[in-house]
Amino acid sequence: MTELDDVLPEIEETLGSTVVAVAPVTGGGYTPARRCRVDLADGRRAFVKAPSDPLTATWLRQELGFYATAKGDFLPAVWGMGQGPVPWLALEFLASGWPPPWTPESIAEVRTALDALHEAPVPDGLPRLSDDSPFVTGWRRVAAAPERFLSTGVCDEAWLTRHLDTLLDATGPQVLAGSSVLHLDVRSDNTCLTDRGAVLVDWNLAAVGNPQLDLAFWLPSLALETGVPPAEPGLDPGVVAMVAGFFAGFAGEPDIPTAPRVRPFQRAQLRVALPWAARALGLPEPHPR
């Protein structure tokens, strides 16, 4: 028995070779979906993702829709996909090149890949990032339940009361304007540094919007891994505030049993993103409680 028994016949038929070994891929990543290394009789090795529950099935179908029409060197090679009752995705197996550590050269490679992504044609059917997206509504979530945000200890109630309206005003619909393809989940576990440049994986959140958002969402996790606080003068302060708002809106929520690493990581990113947003907007530095 393997983790992929329910889709192995489809995988073998699509890839044209017998599966001789399946091993779970552990470490890195925050999804509860099934992730496996698959060895084929013809010597190839694939990375296969399959859902673990209805929610991850929905995410995977969204990702399959993106891969079906998207093109670019920033994408992994797609070897096959299944759109049946249990969806699955088979990609080239990227065994090495996963940061950290980061170097100036590898950071530049990711920036180059993002530039190429943002200049790429928009795939058919890709949704536009909307004003009700969780990426956008973070400070509204905080306004509705400030005690959850304050439970993270990143600032005191007086700072939030004094500056919440400024944060809300800065993150209006105008921040979303743009016509670029967005990944919206750029982090080291979704970025592999290859001979052809940086390759991005996990595309279930892809949308159309302001290209500055991808860079701004990446920088807090990059700061955690390099120890260098984010500083990107060319970014719209509203974009920076929106990123902080996303983490602010979720970091105080209960931990997710099937993905226990998510909330702690969001809280860590919030501790970077909130002071960054304050600097970008010219607000006083928030003092952790």
C-alpha positions as CSV (number, residue, x, y, z in Angstrom):
1,M,0.0,0.0,0.0
2,T,1.2,3.5,-0.8
3,E,-0.2,7.0,-0.3
4,L,-1.1,7.2,-4.0
5,D,-2.9,3.8,-4.5
6,D,-6.2,5.5,-5.5
7,V,-4.5,7.3,-8.4
8,L,-1.6,5.0,-9.3
9,P,-3.3,3.4,-12.3
10,E,-4.0,6.8,-13.8
11,I,-0.5,8.0,-13.1
12,E,1.0,5.0,-14.8
13,E,-1.2,5.2,-17.9
14,T,-0.6,9.0,-18.3
15,L,3.1,8.8,-17.8
16,G,3.5,5.7,-19.8
17,S,5.6,3.7,-17.3
18,T,5.1,1.5,-14.3
19,V,5.5,3.0,-10.8
20,V,8.2,1.0,-9.0
21,A,8.4,3.1,-5.8
22,V,6.5,5.8,-3.9
23,A,7.9,7.8,-1.0
24,P,6.3,10.7,0.9
25,V,8.0,14.0,0.5
26,T,8.5,15.5,4.0
27,G,9.9,18.8,5.2
28,G,9.2,22.2,3.6
29,G,5.7,23.2,2.5
30,Y,2.7,23.9,4.6
31,T,-0.1,22.1,2.7
32,P,-1.8,19.0,4.1
33,A,-2.1,17.6,0.6
34,R,-0.3,14.3,-0.2
35,R,3.1,14.9,-1.7
36,C,5.2,12.0,-3.0
37,R,8.3,11.1,-4.9
38,V,7.4,8.6,-7.6
39,D,10.1,6.4,-9.3
40,L,9.2,5.0,-12.7
41,A,10.4,1.8,-14.4
42,D,11.9,3.9,-17.2
43,G,14.2,5.7,-14.8
44,R,12.3,8.9,-14.4
45,R,11.4,10.4,-11.1
46,A,8.3,12.6,-10.6
47,F,6.8,14.7,-7.9
48,V,3.2,13.9,-7.4
49,K,0.6,15.8,-5.5
50,A,-2.9,14.5,-4.6
51,P,-5.5,15.8,-2.2
52,S,-6.0,14.7,1.4
53,D,-9.4,16.2,1.9
54,P,-12.1,18.2,0.0
55,L,-10.3,21.5,0.6
56,T,-7.0,20.3,-0.8
57,A,-8.9,18.8,-3.7
58,T,-10.3,22.2,-4.5
59,W,-6.9,23.8,-4.2
60,L,-5.4,21.2,-6.5
61,R,-8.1,21.6,-9.2
62,Q,-7.4,25.4,-9.1
63,E,-3.7,24.6,-9.6
64,L,-4.4,22.2,-12.4
65,G,-6.4,24.8,-14.2
66,F,-3.4,27.2,-14.0
67,Y,-0.9,24.6,-15.3
68,A,-3.2,23.7,-18.2
69,T,-2.7,27.0,-19.9
70,A,0.2,28.8,-18.3
71,K,3.7,28.9,-19.9
72,G,7.1,30.2,-18.7
73,D,10.6,29.1,-17.6
74,F,9.5,30.0,-14.0
75,L,7.2,26.9,-14.1
76,P,8.2,23.3,-13.4
77,A,7.8,20.8,-16.2
78,V,4.3,19.2,-16.0
79,W,4.4,15.5,-16.8
80,G,0.8,14.7,-16.3
81,M,-2.4,15.6,-14.4
82,G,-5.6,13.8,-13.5
83,Q,-9.0,15.7,-13.5
84,G,-11.1,12.7,-12.3
85,P,-12.8,12.2,-9.0
86,V,-9.4,12.4,-7.3
87,P,-7.3,15.0,-9.0
88,W,-3.5,14.6,-9.1
89,L,-0.5,16.5,-10.5
90,A,2.8,15.0,-11.7
91,L,5.8,17.4,-12.1
92,E,9.5,17.0,-12.7
93,F,11.2,16.1,-9.5
94,L,13.3,19.1,-8.3
95,A,15.7,17.3,-5.9
96,S,18.0,20.2,-5.0
97,G,18.2,23.9,-5.2
98,W,15.7,24.8,-2.5
99,P,16.8,27.8,-0.4
100,P,17.8,28.8,2.3
101,P,20.6,29.7,2.4
102,W,20.1,32.8,0.2
103,T,22.8,34.6,-1.7
104,P,22.6,38.0,-3.5
105,E,22.6,35.9,-6.8
106,S,19.8,33.6,-5.8
107,I,17.7,36.5,-4.6
108,A,18.3,38.2,-7.9
109,E,17.2,35.0,-9.7
110,V,13.8,35.0,-7.9
111,R,13.4,38.7,-8.8
112,T,14.1,37.8,-12.5
113,A,11.6,35.0,-12.4
114,L,9.0,37.3,-10.9
115,D,9.6,39.9,-13.6
116,A,9.1,37.2,-16.2
117,L,5.9,36.0,-14.5
118,H,4.5,39.5,-14.4
119,E,5.2,40.0,-18.1
120,A,3.7,36.7,-19.1
121,P,0.4,36.3,-20.9
122,V,-2.6,35.8,-18.6
123,P,-3.7,32.2,-18.7
124,D,-7.3,31.6,-19.8
125,G,-9.8,31.8,-16.9
126,L,-7.4,33.1,-14.3
127,P,-9.5,35.2,-11.8
128,R,-8.8,38.8,-10.9
129,L,-7.8,39.4,-7.3
130,S,-11.0,40.8,-5.9
131,D,-11.8,43.2,-3.0
132,D,-13.2,40.4,-0.9
133,S,-10.1,38.1,-1.2
134,P,-8.5,37.1,2.1
135,F,-5.3,38.7,0.8
136,V,-7.1,42.1,0.8
137,T,-9.5,42.0,3.8
138,G,-6.9,41.5,6.6
139,W,-7.4,44.8,8.3
140,R,-11.1,44.5,8.0
141,R,-10.9,41.2,9.8
142,V,-8.8,42.9,12.5
143,A,-11.4,45.7,12.9
144,A,-14.1,43.1,13.3
145,A,-12.2,41.0,15.9
146,P,-9.3,43.1,17.3
147,E,-8.8,40.8,20.3
148,R,-7.6,38.0,18.0
149,F,-4.9,40.2,16.4
150,L,-3.9,41.6,19.8
151,S,-3.5,38.1,21.2
152,T,-0.4,37.8,19.0
153,G,1.3,40.4,21.1
154,V,2.8,42.3,18.1
155,C,1.5,45.7,19.4
156,D,-0.6,47.1,22.2
157,E,-4.3,48.1,21.9
158,A,-3.5,51.8,22.0
159,W,-1.3,51.6,18.9
160,L,-4.0,49.6,17.0
161,T,-6.8,52.0,18.1
162,R,-4.7,55.0,17.0
163,H,-3.7,53.7,13.6
164,L,-6.3,51.2,12.4
165,D,-8.1,53.7,10.3
166,T,-4.9,54.7,8.5
167,L,-4.2,51.0,7.8
168,L,-7.7,50.5,6.5
169,D,-7.6,53.5,4.2
170,A,-4.2,52.5,2.8
171,T,-5.4,49.1,1.8
172,G,-8.4,50.0,-0.4
173,P,-9.2,48.5,-3.8
174,Q,-6.7,50.9,-5.5
175,V,-3.9,48.6,-4.2
176,L,-5.1,45.7,-6.4
177,A,-4.9,47.6,-9.7
178,G,-2.8,45.7,-12.3
179,S,-3.0,43.1,-15.1
180,S,-0.1,40.8,-14.2
181,V,-0.2,37.1,-13.3
182,L,0.5,36.7,-9.6
183,H,1.7,33.7,-7.7
184,L,0.8,35.2,-4.2
185,D,2.7,32.5,-2.2
186,V,6.4,33.2,-3.0
187,R,8.4,31.6,-0.2
188,S,11.6,29.5,-0.1
189,D,9.5,26.2,0.1
190,N,7.8,27.2,-3.2
191,T,11.0,28.3,-4.9
192,C,13.7,26.1,-6.5
193,L,16.9,27.5,-7.9
194,T,17.7,25.5,-11.1
195,D,20.1,25.8,-14.1
196,R,17.3,27.6,-16.0
197,G,16.6,30.1,-13.2
198,A,14.2,30.2,-10.3
199,V,11.2,27.9,-10.6
200,L,8.0,28.5,-8.7
201,V,5.7,25.8,-7.5
202,D,2.2,25.7,-5.8
203,W,0.0,27.8,-8.0
204,N,-3.4,27.3,-6.5
205,L,-3.6,31.0,-5.4
206,A,-2.6,32.4,-8.8
207,A,-4.6,35.5,-9.8
208,V,-4.4,38.7,-11.8
209,G,-3.5,42.0,-10.2
210,N,-0.8,44.4,-9.0
211,P,2.7,42.8,-9.6
212,Q,4.1,44.5,-6.5
213,L,2.1,42.1,-4.3
214,D,4.3,39.1,-5.1
215,L,7.5,40.8,-4.1
216,A,5.9,42.3,-1.0
217,F,4.5,39.0,0.2
218,W,7.9,37.3,-0.3
219,L,10.0,39.8,1.6
220,P,8.8,39.0,5.2
221,S,9.7,35.3,4.9
222,L,13.0,36.3,3.2
223,A,13.8,38.6,6.1
224,L,13.2,35.7,8.5
225,E,15.7,33.6,6.6
226,T,18.4,36.2,6.0
227,G,18.0,38.3,9.1
228,V,17.8,41.5,7.0
229,P,14.6,43.5,7.5
230,P,12.6,44.2,4.3
231,A,13.4,47.6,2.7
232,E,12.0,48.2,-0.8
233,P,11.5,51.9,-1.3
234,G,9.8,51.4,-4.7
235,L,6.8,49.6,-3.2
236,D,3.5,51.3,-2.7
237,P,3.0,51.8,1.1
238,G,-0.5,50.4,0.6
239,V,0.9,47.2,-0.8
240,V,3.1,46.8,2.3
241,A,0.2,47.6,4.6
242,M,-1.9,45.0,2.7
243,V,0.7,42.3,3.3
244,A,0.9,43.1,7.0
245,G,-2.9,43.1,7.1
246,F,-3.1,39.6,5.6
247,F,-0.9,38.2,8.4
248,A,-2.6,40.3,11.0
249,G,-6.0,38.9,9.9
250,F,-5.0,35.3,10.3
251,A,-2.1,35.1,12.8
252,G,-4.4,35.2,15.8
253,E,-6.7,32.5,14.6
254,P,-6.5,29.0,16.2
255,D,-3.9,26.6,14.9
256,I,-4.9,24.3,12.1
257,P,-4.7,20.6,13.2
258,T,-3.9,19.4,9.7
259,A,-1.4,22.1,9.0
260,P,0.1,23.0,12.4
261,R,3.0,25.0,11.0
262,V,0.8,27.6,9.3
263,R,-0.2,29.9,12.2
264,P,3.2,30.0,13.9
265,F,4.8,31.0,10.5
266,Q,2.1,33.6,9.9
267,R,2.8,35.1,13.4
268,A,6.5,35.2,12.6
269,Q,5.9,37.0,9.3
270,L,3.6,39.4,11.1
271,R,6.3,40.4,13.5
272,V,8.4,41.4,10.4
273,A,5.6,42.8,8.2
274,L,3.9,45.1,10.8
275,P,6.9,47.2,11.6
276,W,7.7,47.4,7.9
277,A,4.2,48.7,7.2
278,A,4.5,51.2,9.9
279,R,7.8,52.5,8.4
280,A,6.2,52.6,4.9
281,L,3.2,54.6,6.1
282,G,5.2,56.9,8.4
283,L,3.6,55.5,11.6
284,P,5.2,55.1,15.0
285,E,6.9,51.7,15.4
286,P,4.5,49.2,17.1
287,H,6.0,47.9,20.4
288,P,5.3,44.2,21.1
289,R,3.4,43.6,24.3
